[in-house]
Amino acid sequence: MLWAESPRAFVRKDFFGIFSLEMNTRNKVIIKEKDLELDLSLQPLTIRDLTVSYNRKPVIWDIDLSIPKGYLVGIVGPNGAGKSTLIKACLDLVPRTSGEVMIYGKTYHKERRRVGYVPQRESVDWDFPVSVLDVVAMGTYGRLGWMRRVSKRSKALSMEALDRVGLVDYANRQISQLSGGQQQRTFLARALVQDADIYFMDEPFSSVDAATERAIVQLLKDLKKLGKTVIVVHHDLSTVSQYFDWTVLLNMRVVSAGPTEEVFNQDNLRRTYGGKLTLLTQAANEIARN
Amino acid sequence: MSWYTIDTWIVVIGALAATSCALLGNFLVLRKMSMMGDAISHAVLPGLALAFLVTSARTSLAMFIGAALVGVITAVFTQWISRFGKVDEGASMGIVFTSLFAIGLLLIVQAADHVDLDPSCVLYGAIELTPLDVIWRPTLFGLEFHVPRAALVLGAIVVLNLGFLISFFKELRISSFDPELATTMGINSNLVHYLLMSLVAVTTVAAFEAVGSIIVIAMLIVPPATALLLTDRLWIMVVLSVVFACASALFGHISALVVPSWFGFDDTSTSGMMAVVSGLLFALIMFVAPRHGLLSKWFYNKFL
């Protein structure tokens, strides 16, 4: 494969103007990267050459990405494109075959306090005997460290977060008594309590009611105002341009990434989704309407 | 029914064994790995046999270390095989513990000349005989107590498990509920998992000498499962599971003395009766539990 054809050429060109003219050889890129070393510490997320495989089959391949600070980022792609795998690889939850992930220029291991995570709602057992407040307080466990008790302050912070997602009245309920949307908001409150600088959210909008969807969008906007970076795995093409100001189109490789208005077009969508034309027409109509 | 000091000791030892198992069992049940207790309690056999062959003595410490090591190995192999071997966790547990158990049996057969390990003893234990092995005679309030070895060992295990639960309650809770989040926060779920598994192994060894492996498996699962029917708070579940564990020991022993005489037999195995009583308690609670019980569900569907 020629270097010029690699998807990283697209990616880097979009992110750093400096790279755009010097993409032809690998060596030159590396030289330039050294100049950028300082800037990386300001960059919430930098991914280089990331490949993850399950059973020797690559799920995501040769991913290069840079996410600027303070953006709401949507990761979009068909089923099986590796969207969840991408964020799990960023969080060190799945082993990487190759490549590296930098959070503010350092390894994840060193900067984990600055990272918040909202897993898929279906990933936990909602019959588990804990209250809503217990779950939200789990957001403080990372800061507390091993063997420390959950303090009064953690609980107060958790109540505050529950207030922000409108669930104060449910604090002492067991989590199975919540609706799907309320469960999702519980997870978001827990992420708020983590007080991170960069958030990874895995399908927070999947099967939630309209009220919850609005609440989540409002929350994302609040986080953006505070200068946080939020990276969201998203399914619904019709809302991408509404919710996200930066879009990553993913199908095993990064097809395209950049400001939503530049990247989210029919051409790129076709390259991401391949032959699924009905879906594409739908999306195109939505884009036309917006 | 006549009650002697020895009966009190049998109940105490039974309750300690049941409590030490139930404390850890809560987290096995919540992690949906109940059969891990079954697997580990069988798989520790080669650890015990090896510890015996190496040290050629039935000292408890060597056996505990051997058991804990094999317990962790069981947990590690189970995870590896289910990840790389294209089989689900249950099947990989079955592969690991049967192989290890068989190795243990072979080792014991090899060493059979020196070991007095009797299969029925492993299954049912010898709780009725444990009070005879008295190693400590403290005098309190003018009364002399004859504390059996089993009570001391199991008491220590209860303290160990309780200490583990209290110290790592937060870690156990988050890594059981949401292991991925725990890992991203730097609370290594795998480490918590292996700590739990090695404690299960140690507890298994300590308890099955007294009460037999079947009771160990029953007490790891049944009291916590009963408790879960009654509450939706983790710490209440832990407390209730201990209550049910102790109740099983007390009523198990009383039933073992009383029930057979109704049918004209002599008294029966306390260990066996403990498991039966815990099962009956579960059945009872399953019917009458206020929220998750069958009766209340039926009532709700019928009248509301």
Boltz contact constraints between the chains, C-beta under 6 A:
constraints:
  - contact:
      token1: [A, 91]
      token2: [B, 184]
      max_distance: 6.0
  - contact:
      token1: [A, 93]
      token2: [B, 180]
      max_distance: 6.0
  - contact:
      token1: [A, 112]
      token2: [B, 186]
      max_distance: 6.0
  - contact:
      token1: [A, 117]
      token2: [B, 181]
      max_distance: 6.0
  - contact:
      token1: [A, 117]
      token2: [B, 184]
      max_distance: 6.0
  - contact:
      token1: [A, 119]
      token2: [B, 180]
      max_distance: 6.0
  - contact:
      token1: [A, 124]
      token2: [B, 177]
      max_distance: 6.0
  - contact:
      token1: [A, 124]
      token2: [B, 178]
      max_distance: 6.0
  - contact:
      token1: [A, 128]
      token2: [B, 177]
      max_distance: 6.0
  - contact:
      token1: [A, 129]
      token2: [B, 232]
      max_distance: 6.0
  - contact:
      token1: [A, 129]
      token2: [B, 233]
      max_distance: 6.0
  - contact:
      token1: [A, 129]
      token2: [B, 234]
      max_distance: 6.0
  - contact:
      token1: [A, 129]
      token2: [B, 237]
      max_distance: 6.0
  - contact:
      token1: [A, 138]
      token2: [B, 174]
      max_distance: 6.0
  - contact:
      token1: [A, 141]
      token2: [B, 170]
      max_distance: 6.0
  - contact:
      token1: [A, 141]
      token2: [B, 174]
      max_distance: 6.0
  - contact:
      token1: [A, 141]
      token2: [B, 185]
      max_distance: 6.0
  - contact:
      token1: [A, 142]
      token2: [B, 185]
      max_distance: 6.0
  - contact:
      token1: [A, 142]
      token2: [B, 186]
      max_distance: 6.0
  - contact:
      token1: [A, 147]
      token2: [B, 167]
      max_distance: 6.0
  - contact:
      token1: [A, 174]
      token2: [B, 232]
      max_distance: 6.0
